[in-house]
Amino acid sequence: MRLRVRRRPVKYARLEVRPDGTVLVTAPDGFDVDNLIERHRGWLEGKLAKIGELREIAESGFPINGEFYQVIHGRKPKVHEQFKTVVLSPNPNDVVDCLKRILRKELLPLVDSYAWGMGVEPGKVYIRHQKSRWGSCSPKGNLNFNVRLIALPRELREYVVIHELVHLKHMNHSKAFWELVGEFYPDYKTARRELKKWWTIVELNPHWKWLARGGV
């Protein structure tokens, strides 16, 4: 078990299992971390076992549209949906740019369609290579989407678009926010669970790790 302890002036200790399998404990000085770990050992072992299963899945190819494509190394990056292959070029920035272009072509019509249905007017739409979230909505109404969305099944990408557009009406996660999300995506609770699973898969995927490091 890889354990990392952060000492912070917090009132209560917090236990978290990171997507890479690291157990992170945030606790005040003098707090008995060993006792905390022992009390939650069963829960921790279950979470780590699940991550082990996802790691095996994550290492089976490059995730595109909820499937795992075969990786081919070549001069120019390209996604062959028909043959379920991804060509990775030596420059990771070129690969990310290629994925952004593909994703943008799919997301923009989705944004336009759902924005019209909700009666909202989003600002600019950005596709970024982010390490912390699938998407976000700025106070100015601009939408940011993570290029990692290309790894997801299409229905989950659709949920993320709906989620961020609803923020144009509710800049919070209030009851009203979730009610409006539910009007356009009734099974949003399942989608949220699936997104957590896929985030872990992307974090564990060796090819996405390579992209995140800039190819180093």
C-alpha positions as CSV (number, residue, x, y, z in Angstrom):
1,M,0.0,0.0,0.0
2,R,1.5,3.3,-1.1
3,L,0.7,5.8,1.7
4,R,1.1,9.6,1.6
5,V,0.4,11.7,4.7
6,R,-0.3,15.4,4.5
7,R,-0.2,17.3,7.8
8,R,-2.7,20.2,7.7
9,P,-4.5,22.3,10.3
10,V,-7.8,20.5,9.7
11,K,-10.4,19.6,12.2
12,Y,-11.1,16.1,11.0
13,A,-8.7,13.6,9.3
14,R,-9.6,12.7,5.7
15,L,-8.8,9.4,3.9
16,E,-8.7,9.2,0.2
17,V,-7.6,6.6,-2.4
18,R,-6.1,8.4,-5.5
19,P,-6.7,7.1,-9.0
20,D,-3.1,5.8,-9.1
21,G,-3.7,3.6,-6.0
22,T,-2.0,6.0,-3.5
23,V,-3.7,6.2,-0.2
24,L,-3.7,9.9,0.8
25,V,-4.3,10.9,4.4
26,T,-4.9,14.6,5.3
27,A,-4.6,15.0,9.1
28,P,-3.5,17.5,11.8
29,D,-0.2,17.1,13.6
30,G,-0.1,14.4,16.1
31,F,-3.0,12.5,14.6
32,D,-2.7,8.7,14.8
33,V,-2.6,7.8,11.1
34,D,-1.8,4.1,11.6
35,N,-5.0,3.7,13.7
36,L,-7.1,5.4,11.0
37,I,-5.7,3.1,8.3
38,E,-6.4,0.0,10.5
39,R,-10.0,1.0,11.2
40,H,-10.7,1.5,7.5
41,R,-8.5,-1.4,6.2
42,G,-11.4,-3.3,4.7
43,W,-12.7,-0.3,2.8
44,L,-9.2,0.5,1.6
45,E,-8.5,-3.0,0.4
46,G,-11.8,-3.0,-1.6
47,K,-11.0,0.3,-3.2
48,L,-7.4,-0.8,-4.1
49,A,-8.7,-4.1,-5.5
50,K,-11.1,-2.1,-7.8
51,I,-8.2,0.1,-9.0
52,G,-6.2,-3.1,-9.7
53,E,-9.1,-4.3,-11.9
54,L,-9.3,-0.9,-13.7
55,R,-5.5,-0.9,-14.2
56,E,-5.7,-4.1,-16.1
57,I,-8.4,-2.6,-18.3
58,A,-6.6,0.7,-18.7
59,E,-3.5,-1.0,-20.0
60,S,-5.3,-2.8,-22.8
61,G,-5.0,0.0,-25.4
62,F,-5.8,3.7,-26.0
63,P,-9.3,4.6,-24.8
64,I,-11.5,6.2,-27.5
65,N,-15.3,6.3,-27.3
66,G,-15.4,3.9,-24.4
67,E,-13.4,1.3,-26.3
68,F,-9.7,0.4,-26.3
69,Y,-8.0,1.0,-29.7
70,Q,-4.7,-0.6,-30.8
71,V,-1.8,1.8,-30.7
72,I,0.4,2.2,-33.7
73,H,3.5,4.5,-33.7
74,G,3.9,6.6,-36.8
75,R,4.9,10.0,-38.2
76,K,1.5,11.7,-38.0
77,P,-1.2,11.2,-35.3
78,K,-4.6,9.8,-36.5
79,V,-7.6,8.0,-35.1
80,H,-9.0,5.2,-37.3
81,E,-12.5,4.6,-35.9
82,Q,-13.2,1.9,-38.5
83,F,-10.1,-0.1,-37.7
84,K,-10.1,0.8,-34.0
85,T,-6.5,2.0,-34.1
86,V,-4.7,5.2,-33.0
87,V,-1.5,6.4,-34.5
88,L,0.7,8.1,-32.0
89,S,3.5,10.4,-33.4
90,P,6.7,11.2,-31.5
91,N,5.4,14.6,-30.4
92,P,2.7,14.4,-27.7
93,N,1.5,17.9,-28.4
94,D,0.7,16.9,-32.0
95,V,-1.3,13.9,-30.7
96,V,-3.2,16.2,-28.2
97,D,-4.0,18.7,-31.0
98,C,-5.3,15.9,-33.2
99,L,-7.6,14.6,-30.4
100,K,-8.8,18.2,-29.7
101,R,-9.8,18.6,-33.4
102,I,-11.8,15.4,-33.4
103,L,-13.5,16.2,-30.1
104,R,-14.4,19.7,-31.1
105,K,-16.3,18.5,-34.2
106,E,-18.5,16.3,-32.0
107,L,-19.0,18.6,-29.0
108,L,-19.9,21.8,-30.8
109,P,-23.1,20.4,-32.4
110,L,-24.0,18.9,-29.0
111,V,-23.5,22.3,-27.2
112,D,-25.6,24.1,-29.8
113,S,-28.4,21.5,-29.7
114,Y,-28.7,21.4,-25.9
115,A,-28.2,25.1,-25.5
116,W,-31.1,25.8,-27.8
117,G,-33.3,23.3,-25.8
118,M,-32.4,24.9,-22.5
119,G,-32.7,28.5,-23.7
120,V,-29.1,29.4,-22.8
121,E,-26.4,31.1,-24.8
122,P,-22.9,29.9,-24.0
123,G,-19.9,32.0,-24.7
124,K,-16.7,30.5,-26.2
125,V,-16.1,26.7,-26.2
126,Y,-12.5,25.6,-25.3
127,I,-11.0,22.2,-25.5
128,R,-8.1,21.9,-23.1
129,H,-5.7,19.3,-21.8
130,Q,-6.6,19.4,-18.1
131,K,-5.6,17.1,-15.2
132,S,-8.4,17.7,-12.7
133,R,-11.9,17.8,-14.3
134,W,-13.9,16.8,-17.3
135,G,-15.3,20.2,-17.9
136,S,-16.2,23.6,-16.4
137,C,-18.2,26.7,-17.0
138,S,-16.7,30.1,-16.3
139,P,-18.6,33.1,-14.8
140,K,-18.5,34.7,-18.2
141,G,-20.4,31.7,-19.7
142,N,-17.4,30.1,-21.5
143,L,-17.3,26.4,-21.5
144,N,-14.1,24.4,-21.0
145,F,-14.0,20.7,-22.0
146,N,-11.1,18.3,-21.3
147,V,-9.6,16.6,-24.3
148,R,-9.7,13.4,-22.1
149,L,-13.5,13.3,-22.9
150,I,-12.5,11.6,-26.1
151,A,-11.9,8.5,-24.0
152,L,-15.5,8.3,-22.8
153,P,-18.5,6.5,-24.3
154,R,-20.4,9.1,-26.3
155,E,-23.4,9.1,-23.9
156,L,-21.1,10.2,-21.0
157,R,-19.7,13.0,-23.2
158,E,-23.3,14.1,-23.7
159,Y,-23.8,14.2,-20.0
160,V,-20.8,16.4,-19.4
161,V,-22.1,18.9,-22.0
162,I,-25.5,19.0,-20.4
163,H,-23.9,19.4,-16.9
164,E,-21.8,22.4,-18.0
165,L,-24.7,24.0,-19.9
166,V,-27.0,23.8,-16.9
167,H,-24.4,25.8,-15.0
168,L,-25.3,28.8,-17.2
169,K,-28.6,28.8,-15.3
170,H,-27.3,27.6,-11.9
171,M,-23.7,28.3,-11.0
172,N,-23.8,25.7,-8.2
173,H,-24.9,22.2,-7.5
174,S,-28.2,23.0,-5.9
175,K,-31.4,21.0,-6.0
176,A,-32.6,23.2,-8.8
177,F,-29.4,22.4,-10.7
178,W,-29.8,18.6,-10.5
179,E,-33.5,18.9,-11.3
180,L,-32.7,20.6,-14.6
181,V,-29.9,18.2,-15.4
182,G,-32.4,15.4,-14.8
183,E,-34.8,16.8,-17.3
184,F,-32.2,16.4,-20.1
185,Y,-30.3,13.4,-18.7
186,P,-32.5,11.4,-16.3
187,D,-29.8,8.8,-15.4
188,Y,-27.3,11.4,-14.3
189,K,-26.5,9.5,-11.1
190,T,-25.2,6.5,-13.1
191,A,-23.3,8.8,-15.4
192,R,-21.5,10.4,-12.4
193,R,-20.4,7.0,-11.1
194,E,-19.2,6.0,-14.6
195,L,-17.2,9.2,-14.9
196,K,-15.3,8.4,-11.8
197,K,-14.4,5.0,-13.1
198,W,-13.3,6.4,-16.5
199,W,-11.2,9.1,-14.8
200,T,-9.3,6.4,-13.0
201,I,-8.9,4.5,-16.2
202,V,-7.4,7.5,-18.0
203,E,-5.1,8.2,-15.0
204,L,-3.8,4.7,-15.2
205,N,-3.6,4.5,-19.0
206,P,0.1,4.5,-20.0
207,H,-0.5,6.4,-23.2
208,W,-2.4,9.2,-21.4
209,K,0.4,9.3,-18.8
210,W,2.8,9.9,-21.7
211,L,0.6,12.7,-23.0
212,A,0.3,14.3,-19.5
213,R,4.1,14.2,-19.1
214,G,4.6,15.8,-22.5
215,G,6.2,12.7,-23.8
216,V,9.0,12.7,-21.2
